[in-house]
Amino acid sequence: MQNRLSSKRAALPAFETNLRAPAKARQIILGIDPALRGTGYGIICAGKPAPQTLVHGTISCHPGWERSRCLLHIVQMLRDLLQQYRPEVCVIEGLFYAQNLRTALVMGEARGAALATVAEAGLEIYEIAPRKVKQAVVGYGAAQKLAVAKMVQRMLRLAAPPEPDAADALALALTYAQEQGRYNLTPSRRL
């Protein structure tokens, strides 16, 4: 027994080796709330002591633009953001029930453009349901957009509440960052 303990070659069990691996201190996360006329985005740097906002905003398209032009604009703006901030992971709002089929199809087109652009950059993509995001950020799954914006403002120490679409995107990124720090029974769905 003494020989085993004093030996320099004693191997550690695999689980101990993994526990000693350094955890990533900071991660850059892109949140996207897709829509044809106003795609919200938010990029945060998650880490200790608190997450920091790198950038947030809305990719707006003029109401007179045809859909194809709006989709191209979304792609171009996301490519610029990806190149400038180099996020490591993307979180996108999960699908929701839409009563209007036309609205659902248009939303799907914007979502598809965003997903293809992010996938082209090689990022891991996760999906989180809107109710889960509201529950994580506000504490109530049916919270109003204003409540989400105010809580995001508080959590990220912003001077003013972000625009609604940008607030939703930042809330997605914050929810993903929170999930990474704990065991989760219903993890985000990887796309």
C-alpha positions as CSV (number, residue, x, y, z in Angstrom):
1,M,0.0,0.0,0.0
2,Q,2.8,2.4,0.9
3,N,4.4,1.7,-2.5
4,R,1.2,2.6,-4.3
5,L,0.8,5.9,-2.4
6,S,4.4,7.0,-2.8
7,S,4.6,6.1,-6.5
8,K,4.7,9.1,-8.9
9,R,2.9,7.0,-11.5
10,A,-0.3,6.5,-9.6
11,A,-3.1,7.4,-11.9
12,L,-6.1,9.3,-10.8
13,P,-9.6,8.0,-11.5
14,A,-11.2,9.6,-14.5
15,F,-13.8,11.4,-12.5
16,E,-11.2,13.1,-10.4
17,T,-9.3,14.3,-13.4
18,N,-12.5,15.8,-14.8
19,L,-13.2,17.6,-11.6
20,R,-9.8,19.2,-11.6
21,A,-10.2,20.5,-15.2
22,P,-10.4,24.3,-15.1
23,A,-13.9,25.6,-15.7
24,K,-14.3,28.2,-18.4
25,A,-14.4,31.5,-16.5
26,R,-16.1,33.6,-19.2
27,Q,-18.3,32.7,-22.2
28,I,-19.7,35.0,-24.9
29,I,-23.3,34.2,-25.6
30,L,-25.5,35.5,-28.4
31,G,-29.3,35.6,-27.8
32,I,-31.6,36.0,-30.8
33,D,-35.4,36.8,-30.8
34,P,-36.2,36.3,-34.5
35,A,-38.9,38.3,-36.3
36,L,-39.1,39.6,-39.9
37,R,-39.5,43.3,-39.1
38,G,-37.6,43.3,-35.8
39,T,-35.1,40.6,-34.9
40,G,-33.8,41.2,-31.4
41,Y,-30.2,40.4,-30.5
42,G,-28.1,40.6,-27.4
43,I,-24.5,39.5,-26.7
44,I,-23.3,39.0,-23.1
45,C,-20.1,37.9,-21.6
46,A,-21.1,35.5,-18.8
47,G,-18.8,35.2,-15.9
48,K,-18.0,36.2,-12.3
49,P,-19.0,38.3,-10.6
50,A,-21.8,39.2,-13.0
51,P,-22.6,39.0,-16.7
52,Q,-21.8,42.0,-18.8
53,T,-23.6,43.3,-21.9
54,L,-21.4,43.6,-24.9
55,V,-24.1,44.8,-27.3
56,H,-27.8,44.6,-27.9
57,G,-30.3,46.0,-30.3
58,T,-32.9,45.2,-32.9
59,I,-32.4,44.5,-36.6
60,S,-35.2,46.5,-38.0
61,C,-36.6,46.3,-41.5
62,H,-38.7,48.9,-43.2
63,P,-42.4,47.9,-43.6
64,G,-42.2,48.6,-47.3
65,W,-39.4,46.1,-47.9
66,E,-40.2,42.8,-49.5
67,R,-39.5,39.7,-47.3
68,S,-36.5,38.6,-49.3
69,R,-34.8,42.0,-48.6
70,C,-35.6,41.7,-44.9
71,L,-34.2,38.2,-44.7
72,L,-31.0,39.3,-46.4
73,H,-30.7,42.3,-44.0
74,I,-31.0,39.9,-41.0
75,V,-28.3,37.7,-42.4
76,Q,-25.9,40.5,-43.1
77,M,-26.4,42.2,-39.7
78,L,-25.9,38.8,-37.9
79,R,-22.8,38.1,-39.9
80,D,-21.3,41.5,-38.9
81,L,-22.2,40.8,-35.2
82,L,-20.6,37.3,-35.3
83,Q,-17.5,38.6,-36.9
84,Q,-17.1,41.5,-34.5
85,Y,-17.9,39.9,-31.1
86,R,-17.1,36.2,-31.8
87,P,-19.7,34.6,-29.6
88,E,-19.1,30.9,-28.7
89,V,-22.8,29.8,-28.4
90,C,-26.1,31.0,-29.7
91,V,-29.5,30.8,-27.9
92,I,-32.7,31.3,-29.9
93,E,-36.2,31.6,-28.8
94,G,-38.2,28.4,-29.1
95,L,-41.2,28.0,-31.3
96,F,-44.5,29.1,-30.0
97,Y,-48.1,28.6,-30.9
98,A,-49.4,31.0,-33.5
99,Q,-53.0,31.3,-34.4
100,N,-52.3,33.0,-37.8
101,L,-50.6,30.6,-40.2
102,R,-49.2,33.5,-42.3
103,T,-47.6,35.0,-39.2
104,A,-46.1,31.6,-38.3
105,L,-44.6,31.2,-41.8
106,V,-43.0,34.6,-41.8
107,M,-41.6,34.1,-38.3
108,G,-40.2,30.7,-39.5
109,E,-38.5,32.4,-42.4
110,A,-36.8,34.9,-40.1
111,R,-35.8,32.2,-37.7
112,G,-34.4,30.1,-40.6
113,A,-32.3,32.9,-41.8
114,A,-30.9,33.5,-38.3
115,L,-30.3,29.8,-37.7
116,A,-28.5,29.3,-41.1
117,T,-26.3,32.3,-40.4
118,V,-25.3,31.2,-37.0
119,A,-24.7,27.6,-38.1
120,E,-22.6,28.9,-40.9
121,A,-20.3,30.5,-38.3
122,G,-20.0,27.1,-36.5
123,L,-21.6,28.0,-33.2
124,E,-23.5,25.6,-31.0
125,I,-27.2,26.6,-31.1
126,Y,-29.7,26.1,-28.3
127,E,-33.4,26.7,-28.1
128,I,-35.3,27.8,-25.0
129,A,-39.0,28.1,-24.8
130,P,-40.4,31.7,-24.1
131,R,-42.2,30.6,-20.9
132,K,-39.0,29.1,-19.5
133,V,-37.1,32.3,-20.3
134,K,-39.7,34.5,-18.5
135,Q,-39.7,32.1,-15.6
136,A,-35.9,32.2,-15.3
137,V,-35.6,36.0,-15.6
138,V,-38.8,37.3,-14.0
139,G,-40.0,34.4,-11.9
140,Y,-43.3,34.1,-13.8
141,G,-43.8,32.3,-17.1
142,A,-46.5,34.6,-18.4
143,A,-44.7,37.8,-17.6
144,Q,-45.2,40.9,-19.8
145,K,-42.5,42.2,-22.1
146,L,-42.0,45.3,-19.9
147,A,-41.4,43.1,-16.8
148,V,-38.8,41.2,-18.8
149,A,-37.1,44.4,-20.0
150,K,-36.9,45.9,-16.5
151,M,-35.5,42.7,-15.0
152,V,-32.9,42.4,-17.8
153,Q,-32.0,46.0,-17.1
154,R,-31.5,45.2,-13.4
155,M,-29.6,42.0,-14.0
156,L,-27.2,43.5,-16.5
157,R,-27.0,46.9,-14.8
158,L,-28.1,48.8,-17.9
159,A,-28.8,52.6,-17.7
160,A,-32.3,52.1,-19.3
161,P,-34.5,49.1,-20.2
162,P,-33.6,47.7,-23.6
163,E,-36.1,47.7,-26.5
164,P,-38.6,44.8,-26.1
165,D,-37.0,42.5,-28.8
166,A,-33.5,43.2,-27.6
167,A,-34.6,42.6,-24.0
168,D,-36.0,39.2,-25.0
169,A,-32.7,38.3,-26.7
170,L,-30.7,39.3,-23.7
171,A,-33.1,37.3,-21.5
172,L,-32.4,34.3,-23.6
173,A,-28.6,34.7,-23.2
174,L,-29.0,35.2,-19.4
175,T,-31.2,32.1,-19.1
176,Y,-28.6,30.0,-20.9
177,A,-25.8,31.4,-18.7
178,Q,-27.8,30.6,-15.5
179,E,-28.5,27.1,-16.7
180,Q,-24.8,26.4,-17.2
181,G,-24.0,27.1,-13.6
182,R,-26.3,24.4,-12.2
183,Y,-27.9,21.0,-12.7
184,N,-30.9,21.3,-14.8
185,L,-33.8,18.8,-15.2
186,T,-34.9,20.3,-18.5
187,P,-31.8,21.5,-20.3
188,S,-32.0,23.8,-23.3
189,R,-32.6,21.9,-26.5
190,R,-29.6,21.8,-28.9
191,L,-30.5,22.4,-32.5
